[in-house]
Amino acid sequence: MTMIVAVSNLKGGVGKSTVARNVAVYFSSKGEKVCIVDTDIVQRTTCEWKERREDAEHRVDVFPMSTMEGLPKDIKTHQDNGYSVIIIDGVPQLEQV
């Protein structure tokens, strides 16, 4: 069974990515296979975060969202690849730009 956690808020700069990363590292430290889906197409800050911590003790894979319409398929792919926890790092908007 896969746990899917969405971290979202309509306002930017409130700490969504920070919360998503910390939750992901927590579950990874407990032995779960964890990934984050970075849904911000403009600013890939969570993807960049992953690159900066390649040698970290607790592994968290980060994947950019393909498209808004493709997000359910992306999540299904990650489930099929054995991730027990999938964190969605949400974007601060109601509509796709």
N, C-alpha and C positions, 0 to 999 in steps of 0.2 A: 504494500500500500504506500502511496506517495502522499506526502503532506505538501500542499501548495499554500504559500503565504504571500499575500500581496501587500506591499507597503506603498500606500498612495495618499495623496493629499492634493487638493486643487491649487495650493499655493506653492511656489518654488522657494527653495532655500530654507525649508523647515526641518531638514535632516533625514529625509526619506532614504537617501543612499547610505547615509551613516548607519541608520537603523537596520537596513537590509544587510549591509556588510557584517555588522556585529551579530545579528541573528544567525547569519550563515556560518560565521566562524564558530559561534557557540555550538551549533549542531554538528559541525565538522569535528570539533574537539570531543564530542560525545560518540564519535565513530560513524556518523552518518555520511553517506555520499551526497554532497550538496552542490547545487549550482544556483547561480543568480542569472535571471534574464534581464538584461539592461534594456528597458523600453524607450529610453531617451535617444532618439535618432540624431538630434542636434549635438548634444553633449554626452559623449560616451565616458563619463567620469568613472563609472564602476568598471568598465573594461580597462581603463587606464590604471585603476587601482590594482587590478589583478596582475598587470604587467610589473608593477612596482613591488609585488610581494611574491614573486615566483619561488623564492627559497623559504617561504614561511612554513612553519611546522604544520599548520592545519590547512589542508588544501581545499580551496573553493574555486570551482570552475565558473567562469563568467562567459555568457554568450550574448551577443547583440540580438535583439529581436529582428526577425526578417522584415516583417511588415505588421501593421496593426491587425490586418485581416488574417495574417498567418500565425498570430500568437498562439491560438489553440493548437495548431499543428506543431509549432515549436515545443510547446509544453508536452504534447503527446510523445514527440521524439525523445525528449529528455527522460520522460518516464520509461520509455522503452529501452533507453540506455542505462537504466538501473539507478537513477537518482532517487533517493528516498525523500529528499527535501528539495523543493524548487521554490526559490524566492523570486518574486517579481518586483523589480525596482521600478515603480511607476513614474509616469511623467505628470507634470503639473498642468493638466488641461482637460477639458471635457471632450473636445473634438480633435480628430486627426488634423494636422496642419498640411 
